[in-house]
Amino acid sequence: MAPEIRAESAGAGSRLAALYPQDGRRDMTGADVARFPGAGVLYCHRPDGVPQKAAAAWLIGDPSVVVLNAHNFRNRRMEVTRAIADCYFHIGGRNYDFVVESLHLGTAPGAIALHITDDWAILRLAEPVVGATPQTVPTAPNLREGVVDLPVTMVSPGGHENYRGPSSLESCRIRQIDPPSEDGIRRARHDCNDGYGGSGSGLFDEAGRLVAIQSASLSMNSRRSFDPDFHYGSAFLIEGQLLDAIQKK
């Protein structure tokens, strides 16, 4: 069973810098934005109407298609936590509303739980993005299951609530690939420092291909060494039904 899915927002006292003792995060630069052009941010309005960052989100394959985490809108028991109409996509200095009826969740109809590998959602924008290029539609990653050592770059366009900059980037590694579960998708266990608010961060391989999207992490901000069973970051690979859905959009 996957660890609990949760929207990542810092609680009182949770002001440590990272998941692991090492922390190689740095601010994204203009060159990084050019390398990862589909990187955007989901903003949602608080009850008082003030917009705030919610998570990373990605423009992929089409100037109107956004891929992000399902747990931005549903909790692990599949209860609604946010209304689509209260949120918008920010990229390239502009804000874009979603088509509310376009929500495509990774969970099966009637599902009563949200897991790591179906923690994805696709939304269409009310108008296409201007001035930003979508990420290329990924190809299914050719990765073997079990212990691996894959260098990746975690790109967090929304940064982290406990990180000093507005966005971050870090070189880290995928350390294990689990067998496929929901939606024919595999979980990648990694040692990237995904702080609170970094849900939806993208993991890119050395060739610049988007291979996975961050979902949740165990023992957030405990600053302990990576452990494949008890302390790791969880991302879902872009494959299976998620890749099929992106290609059909």
C-alpha positions, 0 to 999 in steps of 0.5 A: 500500500502506498503512503498516505497522499496529502496536499503538502502544506507546512504545519506549525514548527515544520520549518526544516529545510529538506527531507535529507541531510544533503540539500542541493536545491537552488533557485531556478534561473532564466536558462532553467525556465528555457530548458523546462518551458512547461513548468507552471504553478497551480494557484488557489484562492483561500477562503478569504479570497487571497490566491496562494501557491498550491503546487507545481503543474505542467503544460504538456503536449498542447498549449491548453493541457495541464497535468498535475496531482489529483490530490490538489482536489481530492484527499486520500478518501476521494473527498473533494478538498478544492473546487476547480473554479477556485484555482488557476494556472500561472505560467509565463507571467500570466494567469489562465482559468480552467475548464471546470468540466474538463477534470480527468482524474487518474482514479477509476470511477467509484474509487474510494482511495487515492494512491501514489500511482493514480495521483494524477489529473489533467485539466484543459485551460479555457484559453491556450497559453501564450508565450510559453511552450508546452513540454514535449509529450514524454515517451514511456520511460525504459526503466527496469524495476528494482534498485536503480541509480538514475540521475535526475533533476527535480524541477519545482516551479512553485518552490517550497513553503520552506525554501527561500526562493520562489522556485527550485531545482536540484540534481538527485537520483531515482533509487528504486522502481516499484512494479506497476500498480494503479493505471499500469503506472510504477512508483519511483522512490527517489532522494530528491528534497521535496519540501512542503508545497512541492507537490507536482515537481517534475523529475527530468532525466539527463536527456531533459525528458520528463520521466516522473511527477512528484506525489508525496514523501514519507516523514516530510522534512525529517532530514534523515538519509534515504531509506528505500522502505522507510524514508523516501520521496514518491513520484509516479512515472509518466506511463500507462493510462496517464501517458495514454490520456496525455496523448489523447488530449 
